[in-house]
């Protein structure tokens, strides 16, 4: 009798079975092998992914590969959120791009020179900026205790030779945070806004800055999907409900044929096209926070994080 595989082995085997789907969107087999290794590292670092809905896990992996990002905690992460299927709450998996993933997509657009710079400013840093005909930013971080975050900024050198800058104060950033749906029922901020505030400040100022930069359809898609994931954790209080993708039970406002085909190829079991509801997310850890969400599709990327 064949030895029964443990869940980790089963996930690895399924990802390898999905190799042809990954290869269709990744440049080479070497990239496919590396992508699978990174996913397995994410699973080992966050064992709760093993117990989450397996179909949404594989679909999220496929979506991440489609966007050309890896779920290494820098470019993107795989996060858990809860949905209601019938009378049962199910832990689902979603993919979320991080700041470095967004910057990577911008660099690949061919519209910028060098690497964009996105930083946070702390109270004890030396920081000055001016607008007008001679825009400039001066930032000299101090060593040691820098104090609380007071601002964030983004600098992008364009292919045209111009330099574009965006600065946001902490009050402006916190206003975006308060509009985020990463809250529990009491309205308290949870998820990455609580556990990784500096990273979310960087992400917020870059997304605001991107509205004034040359557009890239690839980056538009990534930012819109990020807004969908993080923009509607309060579905139960807002009223609207989201229908699951037929045959998967995955909440997916923007349907990705390749992702669904990969789930089917991996042997996913169809489930009824039931109504799925959101509930508040559960924070797991600093790198794998739960963030719920899925807002409407369409329109330019917003500031909602």
Order of alpha helices (4+ residues) and beta strands (2+ residues): alpha-alpha-alpha-alpha-alpha-beta-beta-alpha-beta-beta-beta-beta-beta-alpha-alpha-alpha-alpha-alpha-beta-alpha-beta
